[in-house]
């Protein structure tokens, strides 16, 4: 729905820059899809940081909140896709590794929460992506088998998570995830407006 990875990259860059280290795409990929405590753990382990995890998490949250307050841009084709899903009576939801308060802030800025069947966040699972817990939980909330669920993902870990759950994964890479491997995806598209996605929804 939103390409938040550039924001996370800015947060990582600032967080490590304050400590004399340089953030990079490889570290970001290791962190993608993980709940916040796990992601912070990756930073601590990679750079042998001496900060307390709770302190780093709070600092990260403060940086991210400030960036969100500056405004967020929806992915091209998002609203057309949501309108199509509603017209076809196809239920949809959001399952994100973001913290609930950030997910609600992003969705509320476009008045999207009332349109969702439900919202699952990183606060609702104990295992981060690529573990399939998030999408198994989503299928359970939909009261369907995972193989009857289509998942849109913008990262390698996310596609692996969806595929491991048994769902049909469609990759929608962003600027910071274009170099990921999407072997687990049934389909890879450049935009939510791609007609192949709409055709898949009808199959």
Buried (B, 14 or more C-beta within 10 A) or exposed (E): BBBBBEBBBBBBBBBBEEEEBEBEBEBBBBBBBBBBEBBBBBBBEBBEBEBEBEEBBEBBBEBBEEBBEEEBEBBEBBBEBBEBBEEEEEEBBBBBBBBBEBBBBBBEBBEBBEBBEBBBBBBBBEBBBBBBBBBBBBBEBBEEEBEEBBBBBBBBBBBBBBBBBBBBBBBBBBEBBEEBEBEBBBBBBEEBBBEEBBEBBEE
